[in-house]
Amino acid sequence: MSSSGQWFYWALASAGFAALTAIFAKLGVSGINADLATWVRTVVVLLVLSAFVLATGQWSNPLALPGKSWLFLVLSALATGASWVCYFRALQLGDASKVAPVDKFSVVLVALFALLFLGERPALRDWAGIALVASGVLVLSLKR
């Protein structure tokens, strides 16, 4: 398969790991501070990714990265940290089966932000799927 189609399999794997993240995190935050749990998770991610980058020979001097890359990677890291703090707190307070779908409202927000900030233009079919995701989040978040 060409690299242009490989994104789908990586994205599918990401979804699978994200599902496991919700389950493992829900079990992990039980009886402890959610912010401490987020810190532990972050340290583990740092160690695992460091080992992966070194083992695969992908290490290069990060100081050589362009300033624009640094800016947006730092902003991305801050957004990730904020997302994780909120996600772990939500998991501590609510059911994983309810928290995770609402968290996936990010799919809708990414489409809107990509339109506004990146100039991406999803097709009508794509917008229909995005609307279905939004509808699903709404249905799953309604009180029973």
Legacy VTK file of the C-alpha trace (Angstrom):
# vtk DataFile Version 3.0
C-alpha trace
ASCII
DATASET POLYDATA
POINTS 144 float
0.000 0.000 0.000
1.247 3.479 -0.771
2.124 5.794 2.074
-0.882 7.935 1.145
-3.200 5.178 2.363
-1.190 4.091 5.386
-2.522 6.948 7.476
-5.779 5.047 7.910
-4.149 2.062 9.609
-2.123 4.295 11.909
-5.278 6.257 12.761
-7.164 3.008 13.427
-4.368 1.829 15.723
-4.524 5.207 17.470
-8.251 4.725 18.064
-7.625 1.278 19.529
-4.942 2.568 21.874
-7.124 5.553 22.802
-9.883 3.120 23.787
-7.443 1.206 25.969
-6.244 4.519 27.407
-9.746 5.292 28.655
-10.175 1.889 30.280
-6.713 1.763 31.862
-6.930 5.386 33.008
-10.362 4.865 34.578
-8.924 1.946 36.563
-5.757 3.925 37.365
-7.370 7.086 38.735
-9.521 5.187 41.196
-8.733 6.530 44.651
-5.859 8.827 43.657
-5.498 12.430 42.548
-6.247 12.789 38.831
-3.455 15.341 38.338
-0.894 12.996 39.884
-2.197 10.228 37.629
-1.708 12.516 34.624
1.866 13.238 35.737
2.664 9.513 36.050
1.236 8.894 32.597
3.275 11.761 31.155
6.529 10.457 32.652
5.869 6.993 31.251
5.114 8.441 27.804
8.344 10.455 27.929
10.428 7.406 28.849
8.835 5.099 26.276
9.079 7.636 23.440
12.684 8.447 24.346
13.598 4.766 24.163
11.691 4.386 20.884
13.363 7.380 19.217
16.815 6.220 20.325
16.243 2.549 19.420
15.011 3.386 15.921
17.829 5.824 15.191
15.478 8.774 14.767
17.239 11.036 17.261
18.460 14.399 16.004
19.264 17.624 17.801
15.925 19.237 18.707
17.652 22.606 19.011
18.180 22.474 15.246
14.429 22.531 14.612
13.015 25.715 13.066
11.506 28.253 15.465
8.056 27.819 13.916
8.194 24.080 14.606
9.195 24.747 18.210
6.366 27.234 18.673
3.648 24.939 17.385
5.052 21.815 19.060
5.135 23.645 22.407
1.575 24.882 21.866
0.546 21.333 20.937
2.215 19.995 24.089
0.402 22.559 26.240
-2.911 21.646 24.613
-2.162 17.934 25.108
-1.351 18.496 28.767
-4.527 20.466 29.315
-6.523 17.786 27.491
-5.017 15.007 29.612
-5.681 16.871 32.870
-9.311 17.412 31.860
-9.690 13.850 30.557
-8.341 12.225 33.715
-10.522 14.454 35.893
-13.570 13.573 33.777
-12.727 9.861 34.033
-12.410 10.158 37.786
-15.852 11.761 38.004
-17.743 9.904 35.275
-18.125 6.619 33.449
-15.497 5.833 30.823
-18.288 4.868 28.412
-19.656 8.402 28.705
-16.429 10.390 29.010
-14.630 8.893 25.999
-17.378 9.651 23.441
-17.640 13.263 24.610
-13.848 13.519 24.381
-14.184 12.412 20.755
-16.128 15.606 20.067
-12.593 16.689 19.238
-13.265 15.124 15.814
-15.849 17.818 15.160
-13.637 20.556 16.558
-10.646 19.432 14.473
-12.757 19.663 11.329
-13.906 23.179 12.243
-10.414 24.336 13.279
-8.881 22.802 10.131
-11.399 24.755 8.076
-10.722 28.016 9.907
-6.961 27.826 10.456
-5.608 25.429 7.820
-7.935 26.210 4.944
-8.998 22.571 4.605
-12.269 22.085 2.784
-13.998 18.817 3.691
-16.441 17.526 1.081
-20.177 17.355 1.739
-19.838 13.632 2.513
-17.172 14.456 5.115
-19.420 17.063 6.744
-22.207 14.472 6.903
-19.891 12.150 8.842
-18.772 14.970 11.103
-22.427 15.824 11.800
-23.079 12.178 12.670
-20.195 12.226 15.156
-21.594 15.411 16.701
-25.048 13.826 16.888
-23.605 10.714 18.497
-21.825 12.768 21.138
-25.054 14.633 21.856
-27.053 11.402 22.212
-24.415 9.803 24.455
-24.136 12.857 26.692
-27.863 13.342 27.316
-29.047 12.366 30.779
-31.138 9.250 30.897
LINES 1 145
144 0 1 2 3 4 5 6 7 8 9 10 11 12 13 14 15 16 17 18 19 20 21 22 23 24 25 26 27 28 29 30 31 32 33 34 35 36 37 38 39 40 41 42 43 44 45 46 47 48 49 50 51 52 53 54 55 56 57 58 59 60 61 62 63 64 65 66 67 68 69 70 71 72 73 74 75 76 77 78 79 80 81 82 83 84 85 86 87 88 89 90 91 92 93 94 95 96 97 98 99 100 101 102 103 104 105 106 107 108 109 110 111 112 113 114 115 116 117 118 119 120 121 122 123 124 125 126 127 128 129 130 131 132 133 134 135 136 137 138 139 140 141 142 143
